[in-house]
Amino acid sequence: MEHKQIVSESGKALLERVRRICMKLPEVAEKVDGFGHSSFRVKDKPFTMLGEHDAVTSLSIKASLETQDILLQQDRYVRTPYIGQHGWVSLRSTDDVDWKEVEELLVEGYCLAAPKRLVKQLMETAT
Protein backbone atom coordinates (compact mmCIF):
# COMPACT_ATOMS: atom_id res chain seq x y z
CA MET A 1 0.00 0.00 0.00
CA GLU A 2 1.59 3.23 -1.12
CA HIS A 3 1.20 6.25 1.13
CA LYS A 4 1.47 9.77 -0.13
CA GLN A 5 1.93 13.03 1.73
CA ILE A 6 -1.11 14.07 3.69
CA VAL A 7 -3.36 16.27 1.57
CA SER A 8 -6.92 15.70 2.83
CA GLU A 9 -8.38 18.32 5.17
CA SER A 10 -9.08 15.72 7.88
CA GLY A 11 -5.53 14.37 7.51
CA LYS A 12 -4.03 17.85 7.79
CA ALA A 13 -6.11 18.51 10.92
CA LEU A 14 -4.91 15.24 12.46
CA LEU A 15 -1.30 16.04 11.58
CA GLU A 16 -1.62 19.50 13.15
CA ARG A 17 -3.08 18.06 16.36
CA VAL A 18 -0.27 15.46 16.60
CA ARG A 19 2.29 18.16 15.79
CA ARG A 20 1.07 20.36 18.67
CA ILE A 21 1.58 17.46 21.10
CA CYS A 22 4.93 16.24 19.75
CA MET A 23 6.65 19.58 19.28
CA LYS A 24 6.31 20.30 23.03
CA LEU A 25 8.69 17.42 23.72
CA PRO A 26 12.46 18.09 23.97
CA GLU A 27 14.50 18.04 20.73
CA VAL A 28 11.73 16.69 18.47
CA ALA A 29 11.99 17.12 14.71
CA GLU A 30 9.36 16.56 12.04
CA LYS A 31 10.40 14.81 8.84
CA VAL A 32 8.64 13.51 5.73
CA ASP A 33 10.25 10.24 4.65
CA GLY A 34 10.63 8.76 1.16
CA PHE A 35 7.24 7.06 1.45
CA GLY A 36 5.47 10.35 2.19
CA HIS A 37 4.94 9.56 5.89
CA SER A 38 5.14 12.51 8.23
CA SER A 39 7.14 11.40 11.24
CA PHE A 40 8.10 12.92 14.53
CA ARG A 41 11.56 11.95 15.72
CA VAL A 42 13.98 12.43 18.54
CA LYS A 43 17.67 12.06 17.63
CA ASP A 44 16.42 10.82 14.23
CA LYS A 45 14.50 7.92 15.83
CA PRO A 46 10.80 8.00 14.93
CA PHE A 47 8.18 7.61 17.63
CA THR A 48 5.08 8.39 15.58
CA MET A 49 4.22 8.39 11.89
CA LEU A 50 1.26 9.54 9.87
CA GLY A 51 0.47 8.54 6.31
CA GLU A 52 -2.40 8.81 3.88
CA HIS A 53 -3.81 6.37 1.33
CA ASP A 54 -7.01 7.05 -0.62
CA ALA A 55 -7.75 10.06 1.64
CA VAL A 56 -7.64 7.83 4.73
CA THR A 57 -5.05 8.99 7.25
CA SER A 58 -3.21 6.53 9.46
CA LEU A 59 -1.54 7.28 12.79
CA SER A 60 1.09 4.85 14.08
CA ILE A 61 2.79 5.14 17.46
CA LYS A 62 5.82 3.41 18.94
CA ALA A 63 4.86 1.44 22.06
CA SER A 64 6.42 -1.10 24.35
CA LEU A 65 5.43 -4.70 23.59
CA GLU A 66 3.47 -4.72 26.86
CA THR A 67 1.51 -1.61 25.91
CA GLN A 68 0.95 -3.03 22.43
CA ASP A 69 -0.57 -6.21 23.92
CA ILE A 70 -2.98 -4.13 26.01
CA LEU A 71 -3.95 -1.84 23.11
CA LEU A 72 -4.52 -4.71 20.67
CA GLN A 73 -7.25 -6.02 22.98
CA GLN A 74 -9.22 -2.88 22.11
CA ASP A 75 -11.01 -2.49 18.79
CA ARG A 76 -9.43 0.95 18.24
CA TYR A 77 -5.91 -0.36 17.60
CA VAL A 78 -4.19 -2.71 15.18
CA ARG A 79 -0.61 -3.90 14.90
CA THR A 80 1.22 -1.61 12.48
CA PRO A 81 2.21 -3.45 9.27
CA TYR A 82 5.95 -4.09 8.81
CA ILE A 83 7.01 -2.63 12.18
CA GLY A 84 4.41 -4.07 14.55
CA GLN A 85 6.85 -6.69 15.83
CA HIS A 86 8.73 -3.79 17.44
CA GLY A 87 5.64 -2.68 19.40
CA TRP A 88 4.17 -0.17 16.95
CA VAL A 89 0.38 0.23 16.97
CA SER A 90 -1.94 2.10 14.61
CA LEU A 91 -5.31 3.63 15.23
CA ARG A 92 -7.94 1.69 13.30
CA SER A 93 -9.82 4.95 12.66
CA THR A 94 -8.79 8.53 13.21
CA ASP A 95 -12.40 9.74 13.38
CA ASP A 96 -13.26 9.27 17.06
CA VAL A 97 -9.92 9.80 18.80
CA ASP A 98 -9.42 9.80 22.58
CA TRP A 99 -6.83 12.60 22.58
CA LYS A 100 -5.85 12.15 26.22
CA GLU A 101 -4.97 8.52 25.52
CA VAL A 102 -3.18 9.38 22.27
CA GLU A 103 -1.13 12.07 23.99
CA GLU A 104 -0.08 9.57 26.69
CA LEU A 105 0.91 7.07 23.98
CA LEU A 106 2.88 9.71 22.08
CA VAL A 107 4.81 10.61 25.24
CA GLU A 108 5.48 6.91 25.92
CA GLY A 109 6.70 6.46 22.34
CA TYR A 110 8.94 9.49 22.73
CA CYS A 111 10.40 8.07 25.95
CA LEU A 112 11.14 4.76 24.21
CA ALA A 113 13.01 6.52 21.39
CA ALA A 114 14.72 9.35 23.30
CA PRO A 115 18.08 9.22 25.06
CA LYS A 116 17.83 8.91 28.86
CA ARG A 117 18.92 12.51 29.43
CA LEU A 118 15.96 13.81 27.39
CA VAL A 119 13.52 11.50 29.19
CA LYS A 120 14.91 12.81 32.49
CA GLN A 121 14.53 16.40 31.25
CA LEU A 122 10.92 15.70 30.25
CA MET A 123 10.11 14.11 33.60
CA GLU A 124 11.65 17.04 35.48
CA THR A 125 9.55 19.58 33.58
CA ALA A 126 6.38 17.49 34.04
CA THR A 127 6.58 17.60 37.83
Salt bridges, closest charged atoms under 4 A:
GLU2 OE2 - LYS4 NZ 2.99
GLU16 OE1 - ARG19 NH1 2.69
GLU27 OE1 - LYS43 NZ 2.93
GLU27 OE2 - ARG117 NH1 3.30
GLU30 OE1 - ARG19 NE 2.69
ASP33 OD2 - HIS37 ND1 3.25
ASP44 OD1 - ARG41 NH1 3.40
ASP54 OD2 - HIS53 NE2 3.28
GLU101 OE1 - ARG76 NH2 2.84
GLU103 OE2 - LYS24 NZ 3.84
GLU104 OE2 - LYS100 NZ 3.16
GLU124 OE2 - LYS120 NZ 3.79
